[in-house]
Amino acid sequence: MTQFARLLHLVDSAIPTGSFAYSYGLESSITFGLLKTPFGLRNYLYSYLQQVASMELPFINSCGKLASTGPGPELRDIVEAYDAMLLVPTIHRASLVQGKNWLKLLESFYPAARMQDLGAWFAAEELPLHFTLVFALALTRAGFAVADLQTMYLHMALRDQLSAAIRLGFVGPMAGHQLQHDFYAIFEELLASHAAKEYQEASRSAFLLDTAQVFHEDIYSKLFQN
């Protein structure tokens, strides 16, 4: 029960990792007319979550399995593969910022887990400290189950997108939270399809979203980073 409460704390929107500063293509999708209606938002969210599931969950699974062995050559392969699949420069930079913030946070929360050893290994190997990877590595080191982390990651992805939609004025708070409630129904489908995959099976599936993320920098006045 205490571990569940700790997990709830870590998914709290007030946790200072920086995720709420980014829209991950939502703002540019709205600005350039790719997203025009509430129904379109539903389609967008489904595509977004499908890409999160197919891309991120296999990496979380593979990183989670390294909790008992620690960093090594296999982790280097995982990091290099993930780094190569982040195609949008601004998303790449955001991942590094949030990865650094996340590890710093977990170091202060779980000093006995020696999170600093992870950071030291990444620095020594001169590898990028991406958020998704350090998210899984740090939390499994802290004793959380991989299955819970995958569900937690989907929750954070959905929550951040809908929070951005509300702050952009595209939907109201009530409608946004109704959407969040409705979309939890597809989590089991996404987890069943992707949660057992390894990082070699990870794939990107929402290429129009990638395009919207690239064009985010062309917005004249921005509420969010990308």
N, C-alpha and C positions, 0 to 999 in steps of 0.2 A: 504493500500500500504506500509506504514511504517513497519507494522508487517511482511509482506512478505519479505521485505528487511532484517529484523532482522533474519528471518528464513534462508535466503540465507547465512547470515554471519555464523550462527551456523553450517551449513553443509560444510563450507569452510574447505578444507583439512589442512589449517594452524592452525586451532583451536587446542590448546595444551592439548588434552585429552589422547594422547598416542596410538590411534588406528593404526597409520601407523607403529608402531613398531612390529605389529603382523601379521602373515599370516593365522592363524586359520586353519591350516592343509594343506594349498596350497603348502608350501615349501616341507613338507614331502611327499605329494602326488606326486610331481614331482621327488624328490630325490629317492623314492623307486619304481618308475615306474608305479604308479597307474594312472598317467596322462602323456601321451606321445605325443599327437597331438593337434592341434588347435581345431579339432572337439571334442576331448576328453575334452578340456577346456569348450566348450559350454555345454556338458553334466554335467560336474562338477559344473559349475555355476548354472545351472538349479536346480540340487539337493541341492546345498548350499542354494539358495534362497527359495526353498520349505521348507527346514528345518527352516530357519529364519522366514518364514511366519507362519508355523505351531507351532513353539515353542515360538517365541518372540511376535508376534502380539497379541495373546490373553492376555498375561501379560500386554502389553502396554495398551490395551483396559480396562482391569480391574483396573489398576493403574490410568488411566485417569479419570475414573468415581469417584475416591475418592477425586478429587480436591476440591469439595465443602464441604466434611465432614472432611477431614484431617486424619492423621494417627490414627490407632486404631486396635482393634482385627482383623478386616477383612484384614488389610494390613499385620499384622503378619502372617496370613494364607498364603497370597500371597507370601511373602518373603520366608517362609519356604518351600513352594512348589517349587518355582523357584530354591532355593539353592539345593534342593534334585535332581533336574533334570539336573544340571550341572555335568556331569559324568566324565569329564576329568580334573584332578587336575590343569594343566597349564591354561586351559580355565577359570577355577574357579578363579584362582589368577589374571588373566588378567581382569576379570570382576570387581573384587574388586578395582584394581588399577585405572581402567578407571572410575568406579563409584565415587571414591573419587575425582579424577581430575575434573570430570564433575560438581559435586556439588560445588566444590570450584570456578570453572569458573562461574557458574550461580549465585552464591552468589555475585560475584563482578559485574556482569552485571545487576542484578535485586535486589538491596538491599531492595526495598520496599516490595518485595514478601516474605521476611523473610525465605529464603532458609535454613538458619542455623537451623531453627526449625526442619526441616527434619533430618538433621544430628544429632541433639540432641536427637530426638526420636529414631533413629536407635541405637545410642550409649546407651541410657537408657534401651532399650529393648534387647541390646546385639545381634543385628541382623546384618547380612552381608549387606553391602551397594553395591548391584550389579548394574552394569551400566544400563542395560535395565530398571530396576525398577526406579532408580533415574532419568534416562532420561525422562521417562513419568511423574513421579510425579513432577519434577521440572518445566518442560516446560508447563504442564497444569496449574501449580500454577502461571506461568508467563503469562498465558492468551492465549496459543496456543491451537488450536483444536486437538482433538485426531486423527481425520482422517488425518490431515496434518502430525502429528508426525509419524503415521504408514508409510506413503509414504516416509517421510524423513528417517526413519530407514532403509527401503529397499534400498533407494538410497545410504546411507552410507555403507551398507553391500556390495553392488555391487561395488561401487567405490573403497573400500579398497582392495577387492579381485583382481580387475583388476590392481590397482596400484602395488600390490605385484607381479602379473604376469609380469608386464612390468619391474619392478626393478630386477626380477630374470632372465630377458632375455628370458622368454618363449614366449612372443609375443612382437612385436614392439609397440611404442606409437600409431601409426595410427590404427593398427589392434585392439589394446586394447580399444581405444575410440570408434571405430566402434562397437565393441561388447557391450560396455556400452550403446550406442545409441540403438542398436537392442534389448537389454534385457529390456528396459523400456516398450516394448510392452506387456510383460507378467505381469507387475505390477497389472493391473486391474484384471486379472485372480486370482492372489494370494490374492489381497485385498478382492475380492468378496468371496473367499473361507474361509478366516480366520479372516478378520478384525472385524467381529461382535461377534466372539467367546470370552468366558470368560476363565480365567486362568485354570479352571478345565478341559477344553477341549484341552489344549496345549499338543503337542506331538512332539517327535523326530522322524525323518523319514530317516535320512541319516547316517546309522550306519557304513558304510565304511568310511565316513568322520570322525566319532568319532574315529575309529581305526587309521586313518592317524594322527589325532591330538595326540593320545597317543604316537605314534612312533616318533613324532617330536623331542623328547629329545634324540633319538638315532642318530641323524644326527651329523656327526663328526665336520663339520664346518657350522655354520648357519648364514644366513643373517638376519633372523627374529626371534623373540620370537614366541611362539605359541598363 
